[in-house]
Amino acid sequence: MKRVINFWSLLGFIAVSVFVATEIVAVAVTAVWSISGLLRLGVFPTIVLGTLVGVPSLYGIIMTTILAFQSETDPENN
């Protein structure tokens, strides 16, 4: 079946993607900040920790965006 792509489905897709991405980024930044502060890490270990937390977070944002697009443009949902 053909995907339904109109203004409202794209608006819903963008809204869901921005909301979830904001939540994931907030949790990732808070986790790095709290772990770095708790362990009194320096600049370089904090950057390494940020990379270790940031890469899976970026993957989660990308997968959530793909799933949001698929669900918002699915003909059975419209």
Secondary structure, 3 states (H helix, E strand, C coil): CCCCCCHHHHHHHHHHHHHHHHHHHHHHHHHHHHHHHHCCCCHHHHHHHHHHHHHHHHHHHHHHHHHHHHHHCCHHHC
